[in-house]
């Protein structure tokens, strides 16, 4: 079963034209890029990596009590 999460991303445009993004629900997930599109691709990857790490940590603590799911961000 695939579950989809809707996560909030805050966008900040820098003076030097870079775009920076941060995920409200996953503060460790940040991204930036020269364009908004590039920044969105980068934060999507960062969010996937953070979710994967959180899943790995949870499995290490209670592997018999967890359901593994795939996340599309």
VMD Tcl script that draws the C-alpha trace (Angstrom):
set ca {
  {0.00 0.00 0.00}
  {1.35 3.41 -0.96}
  {0.65 6.35 1.35}
  {0.99 9.93 0.27}
  {1.97 12.70 2.66}
  {1.11 16.34 2.07}
  {3.94 18.34 3.63}
  {4.32 22.12 3.87}
  {7.31 23.80 2.25}
  {8.30 27.40 3.01}
  {9.98 29.24 0.14}
  {12.48 32.08 0.58}
  {14.02 33.93 -2.37}
  {17.45 35.32 -1.65}
  {18.77 38.61 -3.02}
  {21.36 36.82 -5.12}
  {18.51 34.99 -6.89}
  {18.84 31.62 -5.10}
  {15.68 30.01 -3.79}
  {15.76 28.30 -0.40}
  {13.11 25.90 0.86}
  {12.41 24.30 4.22}
  {9.88 21.66 5.18}
  {7.76 22.75 8.14}
  {7.01 19.20 9.32}
  {10.56 17.89 8.68}
  {12.96 20.67 9.77}
  {15.98 18.58 8.77}
  {14.79 18.66 5.15}
  {16.08 21.76 3.39}
  {16.77 22.51 -0.24}
  {17.94 25.29 -2.47}
  {18.51 25.97 -6.12}
  {19.11 28.64 -8.69}
  {15.47 28.33 -9.74}
  {12.30 27.47 -7.86}
  {11.97 24.25 -9.87}
  {15.51 23.15 -8.96}
  {14.91 23.98 -5.30}
  {11.68 21.93 -5.31}
  {13.49 18.92 -6.81}
  {16.21 19.23 -4.17}
  {13.84 19.50 -1.22}
  {11.80 16.55 -2.46}
  {14.97 14.45 -2.37}
  {15.86 15.81 1.08}
  {12.37 14.99 2.40}
  {12.60 11.44 1.06}
  {15.99 10.97 2.75}
  {14.74 12.32 6.09}
  {11.66 10.08 5.98}
  {13.85 7.08 5.12}
  {16.17 7.82 8.05}
  {13.24 8.22 10.45}
  {11.83 4.89 9.26}
  {15.20 3.19 9.76}
  {15.47 4.57 13.29}
  {11.96 3.44 14.14}
  {12.60 -0.06 12.78}
  {15.77 -0.36 14.84}
  {13.75 0.32 18.00}
  {10.68 -1.88 17.47}
  {10.91 -3.91 14.24}
  {8.10 -6.27 15.29}
  {5.62 -3.42 15.79}
  {6.11 -1.49 12.56}
  {4.49 -1.45 9.18}
  {6.80 -0.40 6.37}
  {5.21 2.00 3.89}
  {6.39 3.80 0.76}
  {6.11 7.58 0.69}
  {5.64 9.73 -2.37}
  {6.51 13.33 -1.60}
}
mol new
graphics top color blue
foreach p $ca { graphics top sphere $p radius 0.5 }
foreach p [lrange $ca 0 end-1] q [lrange $ca 1 end] { graphics top cylinder $p $q radius 0.2 }
display resetview
